[in-house]
Amino acid sequence: MQQPFATGAVESPVGQVPQAGTDLRPRDRWGTFKARWGVGRMNYKVDPGLYALGQPGGDSPVLVTANYKMSFDALRREMGGRNAWLLVLDTAGINVWCAAGKGTFGTAELAARIEASGLSQVVRHREIILPQLGAPGVAAHLIKRQTGFTVVYGPILAADLPAFLEAGCRATPAMRRRRFPLAERLVLIPVEMVGALKWVLAAVPLLFLLGGLGGAQGYWTAALSHGLFAGLAFLTGVLAGTALMPLLLPVLPGRAFAAKGLAAGLVAALPLLGWRAASSPSSPCELAGLLLIMLALASYYGMNFTGSSTYTSLSGVKKEMHWAVPLQIGAGVVGGGLWLVSRWMGWGG
């Protein structure tokens, strides 16, 4: 099927292979922008199979990637002006790192894609270059046994590929080390935040109505005061976990992301509740309930950020969830109970 990034076709021993352009067009950048904000994110992919960059031949390198379009675009952009074959695996539109953990960027898919593409007829050598972050999903010795191709692990970043290839497929120590600077954390915030805010914004009307319970000032006055503030507290907890936590990630205490999210929740919650206590009548029961809710939300969404980083392993995430999720649920339930009791009893007006 013709795809927007295709600029033509290259003849090969197995027939015509689609040629992918290396210059990203406005359409590509717009698609990336939308995916960053969660629009069409789960369907942002290209067809798996073999592609050509430039005019590759039998001795050109073979680079393997996922069919998540953002991964595909990054690779072809960095390889501008070079000849190479791209072998795109069917990872269901998931990036290399996550797909390797899920098993879709894995041994079986790679072996099947090598066979289906007729790669052994396209190139004379028997080497394929995989991104380093795909290593957890691929057993290199099985690929060698099943297909005859030797797996070479390239650098972590696509930007380092030209230097890696020029050095005879040798990586420097810097190419093997994954950093997570502020700019990379920033671009991950929107999709996490949008997904979380959908249900929180839907809950605000319910909080508004429940906030009117009790109180000597009348239902609607209490709803405007306590219900809307509860909605603000929910929103603050979510933003603390989805935005503040990744921004402050290196300086927050603890190694577990749930703990870092908790710390971010405290940073956001204490000033808000302090302002509330000083500016409007609020019972300790209400403030304590909202504090627990905000901490539970911030910790939960902060823990979810592990899926966007390379800081933790799959086994580490499972261990963390084993102890963190029950505590988050418990804090949320107790906090919600305290807040409802405070409203039912009419504490704080």
C-alpha positions as a LaTeX table, in Angstrom:
\begin{tabular}{lrrr}
\hline
Residue & $x$ (\AA) & $y$ (\AA) & $z$ (\AA) \\
\hline
Met1 & 0.00 & 0.00 & 0.00 \\
Gln2 & 1.31 & 3.46 & $-0.94$ \\
Gln3 & 2.17 & 5.50 & 2.13 \\
Pro4 & 2.62 & 9.30 & 2.32 \\
Phe5 & 6.34 & 9.13 & 3.15 \\
Ala6 & 7.12 & 6.89 & 0.13 \\
Thr7 & 9.02 & 8.67 & $-2.64$ \\
Gly8 & 9.21 & 5.82 & $-5.12$ \\
Ala9 & 10.52 & 2.26 & $-5.31$ \\
Val10 & 13.87 & 0.52 & $-5.59$ \\
Glu11 & 14.43 & $-2.63$ & $-7.64$ \\
Ser12 & 15.72 & $-5.62$ & $-5.69$ \\
Pro13 & 16.10 & $-9.39$ & $-6.23$ \\
Val14 & 12.65 & $-9.82$ & $-4.62$ \\
Gly15 & 10.98 & $-7.11$ & $-6.68$ \\
Gln16 & 10.25 & $-3.47$ & $-6.00$ \\
Val17 & 10.83 & $-2.20$ & $-2.46$ \\
Pro18 & 9.15 & 1.04 & $-1.32$ \\
Gln19 & 11.58 & 3.92 & $-0.98$ \\
Ala20 & 11.11 & 6.08 & 2.10 \\
Gly21 & 12.05 & 9.73 & 2.00 \\
Thr22 & 14.40 & 11.08 & 4.64 \\
Asp23 & 12.95 & 14.60 & 4.84 \\
Leu24 & 10.01 & 14.89 & 7.21 \\
Arg25 & 7.10 & 16.76 & 5.67 \\
Pro26 & 4.57 & 19.01 & 7.43 \\
Arg27 & 2.15 & 16.07 & 7.40 \\
Asp28 & 4.69 & 13.97 & 9.33 \\
Arg29 & 5.26 & 16.71 & 11.90 \\
Trp30 & 1.54 & 17.30 & 12.33 \\
Gly31 & 1.00 & 13.59 & 12.89 \\
Thr32 & 3.72 & 13.56 & 15.54 \\
Phe33 & 2.21 & 16.60 & 17.25 \\
Lys34 & $-1.21$ & 14.94 & 17.40 \\
Ala35 & 0.25 & 11.68 & 18.70 \\
Arg36 & 2.08 & 13.60 & 21.45 \\
Trp37 & $-1.32$ & 14.84 & 22.60 \\
Gly38 & $-2.94$ & 11.42 & 22.41 \\
Val39 & $-4.83$ & 11.99 & 19.15 \\
Gly40 & $-4.66$ & 8.80 & 17.09 \\
Arg41 & $-1.76$ & 7.62 & 19.22 \\
Met42 & $-2.72$ & 3.92 & 19.13 \\
Asn43 & $-2.95$ & 3.92 & 15.34 \\
Tyr44 & 0.15 & 5.95 & 14.55 \\
Lys45 & 2.02 & 3.30 & 12.61 \\
Val46 & 3.42 & 2.28 & 9.23 \\
Asp47 & 3.05 & $-0.98$ & 7.37 \\
Pro48 & 5.65 & $-3.56$ & 8.48 \\
Gly49 & 8.07 & $-4.88$ & 5.89 \\
Leu50 & 11.18 & $-3.88$ & 3.97 \\
Tyr51 & 11.89 & $-0.28$ & 2.92 \\
Ala52 & 14.75 & 1.40 & 1.11 \\
Leu53 & 16.57 & 4.58 & 2.03 \\
Gly54 & 18.37 & 6.14 & $-0.89$ \\
Gln55 & 19.58 & 3.55 & $-3.41$ \\
Pro56 & 20.73 & 0.59 & $-1.31$ \\
Gly57 & 22.37 & $-2.48$ & $-2.78$ \\
Gly58 & 23.48 & $-5.91$ & $-1.73$ \\
Asp59 & 26.17 & $-4.58$ & 0.61 \\
Ser60 & 24.08 & $-1.87$ & 2.27 \\
Pro61 & 23.35 & $-2.12$ & 6.00 \\
Val62 & 20.03 & $-3.46$ & 7.26 \\
Leu63 & 18.49 & $-1.44$ & 10.09 \\
Val64 & 15.62 & $-2.89$ & 12.12 \\
Thr65 & 12.97 & $-0.76$ & 13.79 \\
Ala66 & 9.36 & $-0.81$ & 15.05 \\
Asn67 & 6.34 & 0.20 & 13.00 \\
Tyr68 & 5.50 & 3.02 & 15.41 \\
Lys69 & 5.71 & 5.93 & 13.00 \\
Met70 & 7.58 & 8.20 & 15.38 \\
Ser71 & 10.35 & 5.59 & 15.67 \\
Phe72 & 10.32 & 5.05 & 11.90 \\
Asp73 & 10.48 & 8.80 & 11.23 \\
Ala74 & 13.37 & 9.34 & 13.63 \\
Leu75 & 15.39 & 6.62 & 11.92 \\
Arg76 & 14.82 & 7.76 & 8.34 \\
Arg77 & 15.45 & 11.39 & 9.25 \\
Glu78 & 18.83 & 10.65 & 10.82 \\
Met79 & 19.88 & 8.48 & 7.87 \\
Gly80 & 19.41 & 11.25 & 5.32 \\
Gly81 & 21.89 & 11.03 & 2.44 \\
Arg82 & 22.76 & 7.37 & 3.14 \\
Asn83 & 21.82 & 4.11 & 1.51 \\
Ala84 & 20.29 & 1.47 & 3.76 \\
Trp85 & 17.53 & $-1.10$ & 4.06 \\
Leu86 & 14.94 & $-0.65$ & 6.79 \\
Leu87 & 13.29 & $-3.78$ & 8.14 \\
Val88 & 10.16 & $-2.69$ & 9.99 \\
Leu89 & 8.67 & $-5.14$ & 12.49 \\
Asp90 & 4.99 & $-5.35$ & 13.33 \\
Thr91 & 4.92 & $-4.07$ & 16.91 \\
Ala92 & 1.25 & $-3.00$ & 16.75 \\
Gly93 & 2.30 & 0.64 & 16.62 \\
Ile94 & 4.39 & 0.48 & 19.82 \\
Asn95 & 7.88 & 1.96 & 20.10 \\
Val96 & 10.98 & $-0.24$ & 20.28 \\
Trp97 & 11.56 & $-0.04$ & 24.04 \\
Cys98 & 7.99 & $-0.79$ & 25.07 \\
Ala99 & 7.50 & $-3.37$ & 22.31 \\
Ala100 & 10.63 & $-5.23$ & 23.43 \\
Gly101 & 9.18 & $-5.43$ & 26.93 \\
Lys102 & 5.83 & $-6.64$ & 25.60 \\
Gly103 & 7.46 & $-9.18$ & 23.26 \\
Thr104 & 6.19 & $-7.71$ & 19.97 \\
Phe105 & 9.66 & $-6.45$ & 19.09 \\
Gly106 & 10.86 & $-9.98$ & 19.62 \\
Thr107 & 12.62 & $-13.02$ & 18.28 \\
Ala108 & 9.63 & $-14.62$ & 16.56 \\
Glu109 & 8.53 & $-11.44$ & 14.78 \\
Leu110 & 12.07 & $-10.61$ & 13.67 \\
Ala111 & 12.70 & $-14.11$ & 12.29 \\
Ala112 & 9.34 & $-14.12$ & 10.50 \\
Arg113 & 9.93 & $-10.66$ & 9.01 \\
Ile114 & 13.38 & $-11.63$ & 7.73 \\
Glu115 & 11.83 & $-14.63$ & 6.00 \\
Ala116 & 8.78 & $-12.78$ & 4.65 \\
Ser117 & 10.85 & $-9.94$ & 3.20 \\
Gly118 & 13.27 & $-12.26$ & 1.38 \\
Leu119 & 16.12 & $-10.39$ & 3.05 \\
Ser120 & 18.64 & $-13.18$ & 2.40 \\
Gln121 & 18.16 & $-12.55$ & $-1.33$ \\
Val122 & 18.30 & $-8.77$ & $-1.04$ \\
Val123 & 21.69 & $-8.48$ & 0.69 \\
Arg124 & 24.89 & $-10.47$ & 0.32 \\
His125 & 26.03 & $-10.02$ & 3.92 \\
Arg126 & 24.36 & $-11.61$ & 6.94 \\
Glu127 & 24.18 & $-8.84$ & 9.51 \\
Ile128 & 21.22 & $-6.86$ & 10.83 \\
Ile129 & 21.51 & $-3.83$ & 13.09 \\
Leu130 & 18.99 & $-3.54$ & 15.91 \\
Pro131 & 18.50 & $-0.59$ & 18.27 \\
Gln132 & 20.03 & $-1.33$ & 21.66 \\
Leu133 & 16.70 & $-0.79$ & 23.42 \\
Gly134 & 15.28 & $-3.72$ & 21.46 \\
Ala135 & 17.72 & $-6.16$ & 23.07 \\
Pro136 & 15.37 & $-7.33$ & 25.88 \\
Gly137 & 12.96 & $-8.79$ & 23.32 \\
Val138 & 15.38 & $-10.51$ & 20.94 \\
Ala139 & 17.44 & $-13.66$ & 21.47 \\
Ala140 & 20.32 & $-13.05$ & 19.06 \\
His141 & 21.51 & $-16.69$ & 19.09 \\
Leu142 & 18.07 & $-17.90$ & 18.01 \\
Ile143 & 17.96 & $-15.39$ & 15.16 \\
Lys144 & 21.35 & $-16.67$ & 13.99 \\
Arg145 & 20.18 & $-20.28$ & 14.19 \\
Gln146 & 16.83 & $-19.69$ & 12.50 \\
Thr147 & 17.78 & $-17.19$ & 9.78 \\
Gly148 & 21.56 & $-17.18$ & 9.43 \\
Phe149 & 21.69 & $-13.45$ & 10.23 \\
Thr150 & 23.92 & $-12.11$ & 12.99 \\
Val151 & 22.39 & $-9.48$ & 15.26 \\
Val152 & 24.47 & $-6.36$ & 15.82 \\
Tyr153 & 23.18 & $-3.97$ & 18.46 \\
Gly154 & 23.46 & $-0.38$ & 17.35 \\
Pro155 & 23.42 & 2.75 & 19.51 \\
Ile156 & 20.48 & 3.78 & 21.64 \\
Leu157 & 19.78 & 6.95 & 19.67 \\
Ala158 & 19.09 & 7.04 & 15.94 \\
Ala159 & 21.13 & 10.26 & 15.83 \\
Asp160 & 24.27 & 8.22 & 16.60 \\
Leu161 & 23.75 & 5.75 & 13.75 \\
Pro162 & 25.82 & 7.60 & 11.10 \\
Ala163 & 28.84 & 7.76 & 13.42 \\
Phe164 & 28.26 & 4.13 & 14.44 \\
Leu165 & 28.25 & 2.96 & 10.82 \\
Glu166 & 31.30 & 5.05 & 9.91 \\
Ala167 & 33.18 & 3.48 & 12.83 \\
Gly168 & 32.60 & $-0.01$ & 11.44 \\
Cys169 & 29.58 & $-0.70$ & 13.64 \\
Arg170 & 31.45 & 0.08 & 16.82 \\
Ala171 & 29.68 & 2.01 & 19.54 \\
Thr172 & 31.35 & 4.39 & 21.94 \\
Pro173 & 30.47 & 4.21 & 25.65 \\
Ala174 & 28.39 & 7.37 & 25.24 \\
Met175 & 26.28 & 5.65 & 22.57 \\
Arg176 & 25.40 & 2.89 & 25.04 \\
Arg177 & 24.26 & 5.18 & 27.81 \\
Arg178 & 20.68 & 6.42 & 27.95 \\
Arg179 & 20.11 & 9.83 & 29.38 \\
Phe180 & 16.71 & 11.35 & 30.12 \\
Pro181 & 17.14 & 15.15 & 29.90 \\
Leu182 & 14.46 & 17.73 & 30.58 \\
Ala183 & 13.58 & 18.21 & 26.90 \\
Glu184 & 12.80 & 14.51 & 26.48 \\
Arg185 & 10.71 & 14.45 & 29.64 \\
Leu186 & 8.77 & 17.52 & 28.53 \\
Val187 & 7.55 & 16.02 & 25.26 \\
Leu188 & 6.15 & 12.99 & 27.11 \\
Ile189 & 3.94 & 15.03 & 29.42 \\
Pro190 & 1.04 & 15.88 & 27.06 \\
Val191 & $-0.04$ & 12.33 & 26.21 \\
Glu192 & 0.14 & 11.26 & 29.87 \\
Met193 & $-1.72$ & 14.35 & 31.01 \\
Val194 & $-4.49$ & 14.20 & 28.40 \\
Gly195 & $-5.27$ & 10.57 & 29.14 \\
Ala196 & $-5.52$ & 11.25 & 32.87 \\
Leu197 & $-7.55$ & 14.44 & 32.64 \\
Lys198 & $-10.38$ & 12.87 & 30.67 \\
Trp199 & $-11.85$ & 11.08 & 33.66 \\
Val200 & $-10.95$ & 13.81 & 36.15 \\
Leu201 & $-12.84$ & 16.45 & 34.16 \\
Ala202 & $-15.78$ & 14.06 & 33.93 \\
Ala203 & $-15.71$ & 13.71 & 37.74 \\
Val204 & $-15.82$ & 17.46 & 38.45 \\
Pro205 & $-19.63$ & 17.77 & 38.08 \\
Leu206 & $-20.09$ & 14.89 & 40.53 \\
Leu207 & $-17.72$ & 16.50 & 43.03 \\
Phe208 & $-19.58$ & 19.77 & 42.62 \\
Leu209 & $-22.90$ & 18.12 & 43.46 \\
Leu210 & $-21.49$ & 16.15 & 46.39 \\
Gly211 & $-19.81$ & 19.28 & 47.72 \\
Gly212 & $-23.19$ & 20.83 & 48.36 \\
Leu213 & $-24.08$ & 18.26 & 51.01 \\
Gly214 & $-24.45$ & 19.70 & 54.50 \\
Gly215 & $-23.38$ & 23.16 & 55.46 \\
Ala216 & $-25.26$ & 26.03 & 57.02 \\
Gln217 & $-24.89$ & 28.32 & 54.00 \\
Gly218 & $-27.16$ & 26.34 & 51.71 \\
Tyr219 & $-26.63$ & 23.64 & 49.10 \\
Trp220 & $-25.44$ & 25.72 & 46.15 \\
Thr221 & $-23.18$ & 27.94 & 48.20 \\
Ala222 & $-21.50$ & 24.85 & 49.68 \\
Ala223 & $-21.27$ & 23.26 & 46.24 \\
Leu224 & $-19.55$ & 26.32 & 44.79 \\
Ser225 & $-17.13$ & 26.46 & 47.69 \\
His226 & $-16.37$ & 22.87 & 48.63 \\
Gly227 & $-17.35$ & 20.99 & 45.46 \\
Leu228 & $-15.35$ & 23.17 & 43.09 \\
Phe229 & $-12.35$ & 23.13 & 45.41 \\
Ala230 & $-12.47$ & 19.33 & 45.53 \\
Gly231 & $-12.39$ & 19.35 & 41.71 \\
Leu232 & $-9.37$ & 21.66 & 41.84 \\
Ala233 & $-7.69$ & 19.31 & 44.30 \\
Phe234 & $-8.30$ & 16.32 & 42.00 \\
Leu235 & $-6.88$ & 18.26 & 39.07 \\
Thr236 & $-3.84$ & 19.30 & 41.12 \\
Gly237 & $-3.12$ & 15.69 & 42.10 \\
Val238 & $-3.26$ & 14.53 & 38.50 \\
Leu239 & $-1.06$ & 17.37 & 37.24 \\
Ala240 & 1.44 & 16.68 & 40.01 \\
Gly241 & 1.81 & 13.09 & 38.82 \\
Thr242 & 1.70 & 13.66 & 35.07 \\
Ala243 & 3.57 & 16.97 & 34.75 \\
Leu244 & 5.36 & 18.03 & 37.94 \\
Met245 & 6.85 & 14.61 & 38.64 \\
Pro246 & 8.59 & 14.23 & 35.23 \\
Leu247 & 9.78 & 17.83 & 35.39 \\
Leu248 & 11.36 & 17.33 & 38.82 \\
Leu249 & 12.29 & 13.67 & 38.30 \\
Pro250 & 16.06 & 13.89 & 38.99 \\
Val251 & 15.67 & 15.87 & 42.22 \\
Leu252 & 12.70 & 14.09 & 43.79 \\
Pro253 & 13.61 & 11.68 & 46.60 \\
Gly254 & 13.30 & 7.91 & 46.32 \\
Arg255 & 14.02 & 5.44 & 43.52 \\
Ala256 & 10.48 & 4.13 & 42.98 \\
Phe257 & 8.41 & 6.27 & 40.66 \\
Ala258 & 5.44 & 5.87 & 43.01 \\
Ala259 & 7.51 & 7.51 & 45.74 \\
Lys260 & 8.65 & 10.28 & 43.41 \\
Gly261 & 5.03 & 10.89 & 42.44 \\
Leu262 & 4.13 & 11.06 & 46.13 \\
Ala263 & 6.83 & 13.68 & 46.68 \\
Ala264 & 5.57 & 15.70 & 43.72 \\
Gly265 & 2.08 & 15.44 & 45.17 \\
Leu266 & 3.28 & 16.92 & 48.46 \\
Val267 & 4.98 & 19.78 & 46.62 \\
Ala268 & 1.71 & 20.63 & 44.87 \\
Ala269 & $-0.79$ & 19.79 & 47.62 \\
Leu270 & 0.65 & 21.55 & 50.67 \\
Pro271 & 0.61 & 25.10 & 49.22 \\
Leu272 & $-2.90$ & 24.58 & 47.83 \\
Leu273 & $-4.32$ & 23.25 & 51.10 \\
Gly274 & $-2.46$ & 25.89 & 53.08 \\
Trp275 & $-4.05$ & 28.60 & 50.95 \\
Arg276 & $-7.45$ & 26.95 & 51.37 \\
Ala277 & $-7.17$ & 26.77 & 55.16 \\
Ala278 & $-6.18$ & 30.41 & 55.35 \\
Ser279 & $-8.78$ & 31.78 & 52.95 \\
Ser280 & $-11.92$ & 29.74 & 53.52 \\
Pro281 & $-13.54$ & 27.78 & 56.40 \\
Ser282 & $-12.44$ & 24.15 & 55.99 \\
Ser283 & $-12.43$ & 21.35 & 58.52 \\
Pro284 & $-9.31$ & 19.27 & 59.23 \\
Cys285 & $-11.32$ & 16.25 & 58.06 \\
Glu286 & $-11.93$ & 17.81 & 54.64 \\
Leu287 & $-8.33$ & 18.95 & 54.20 \\
Ala288 & $-6.94$ & 15.58 & 55.31 \\
Gly289 & $-9.25$ & 13.77 & 52.90 \\
Leu290 & $-8.24$ & 15.95 & 49.96 \\
Leu291 & $-4.56$ & 15.60 & 50.87 \\
Leu292 & $-4.80$ & 11.80 & 50.77 \\
Ile293 & $-6.65$ & 11.92 & 47.46 \\
Met294 & $-4.06$ & 14.21 & 45.87 \\
Leu295 & $-1.18$ & 12.09 & 47.11 \\
Ala296 & $-2.83$ & 8.91 & 45.82 \\
Leu297 & $-3.42$ & 10.44 & 42.38 \\
Ala298 & 0.07 & 11.94 & 42.12 \\
Ser299 & 1.72 & 8.69 & 43.20 \\
Tyr300 & $-0.36$ & 6.59 & 40.80 \\
Tyr301 & 0.25 & 8.75 & 37.75 \\
Gly302 & 3.87 & 9.25 & 38.69 \\
Met303 & 4.27 & 5.47 & 38.76 \\
Asn304 & 2.68 & 5.26 & 35.30 \\
Phe305 & 5.56 & 7.34 & 33.98 \\
Thr306 & 7.79 & 4.28 & 34.21 \\
Gly307 & 6.32 & 3.22 & 30.85 \\
Ser308 & 7.74 & 6.36 & 29.27 \\
Ser309 & 11.27 & 6.01 & 30.61 \\
Thr310 & 14.13 & 3.55 & 30.60 \\
Tyr311 & 14.82 & 3.96 & 34.32 \\
Thr312 & 13.23 & 0.71 & 35.41 \\
Ser313 & 12.91 & $-2.86$ & 34.20 \\
Leu314 & 9.70 & $-4.81$ & 33.68 \\
Ser315 & 10.37 & $-6.89$ & 36.79 \\
Gly316 & 11.08 & $-3.74$ & 38.79 \\
Val317 & 7.79 & $-2.19$ & 37.71 \\
Lys318 & 5.88 & $-5.31$ & 38.76 \\
Lys319 & 7.52 & $-5.29$ & 42.18 \\
Glu320 & 6.75 & $-1.62$ & 42.63 \\
Met321 & 3.11 & $-2.05$ & 41.64 \\
His322 & 2.76 & $-4.96$ & 44.07 \\
Trp323 & 3.24 & $-2.68$ & 47.07 \\
Ala324 & 2.34 & 0.74 & 45.65 \\
Val325 & $-1.08$ & 0.10 & 44.09 \\
Pro326 & $-2.71$ & $-1.18$ & 47.32 \\
Leu327 & $-1.38$ & 1.86 & 49.19 \\
Gln328 & $-2.64$ & 4.21 & 46.48 \\
Ile329 & $-6.08$ & 2.63 & 46.48 \\
Gly330 & $-6.19$ & 2.68 & 50.28 \\
Ala331 & $-5.19$ & 6.35 & 50.44 \\
Gly332 & $-7.76$ & 7.25 & 47.81 \\
Val333 & $-10.58$ & 5.36 & 49.53 \\
Val334 & $-9.78$ & 6.76 & 52.99 \\
Gly335 & $-9.36$ & 10.25 & 51.58 \\
Gly336 & $-12.64$ & 10.06 & 49.69 \\
Gly337 & $-14.38$ & 8.78 & 52.82 \\
Leu338 & $-13.03$ & 11.60 & 54.97 \\
Trp339 & $-14.10$ & 14.21 & 52.43 \\
Leu340 & $-17.62$ & 12.76 & 52.13 \\
Val341 & $-17.98$ & 12.62 & 55.91 \\
Ser342 & $-16.87$ & 16.23 & 56.16 \\
Arg343 & $-19.52$ & 17.26 & 53.65 \\
Trp344 & $-22.27$ & 15.11 & 55.15 \\
Met345 & $-21.64$ & 16.57 & 58.56 \\
Gly346 & $-21.46$ & 20.06 & 57.12 \\
Trp347 & $-18.04$ & 20.77 & 58.62 \\
Gly348 & $-16.47$ & 23.89 & 57.23 \\
Gly349 & $-19.74$ & 25.59 & 56.21 \\
\hline
\end{tabular}
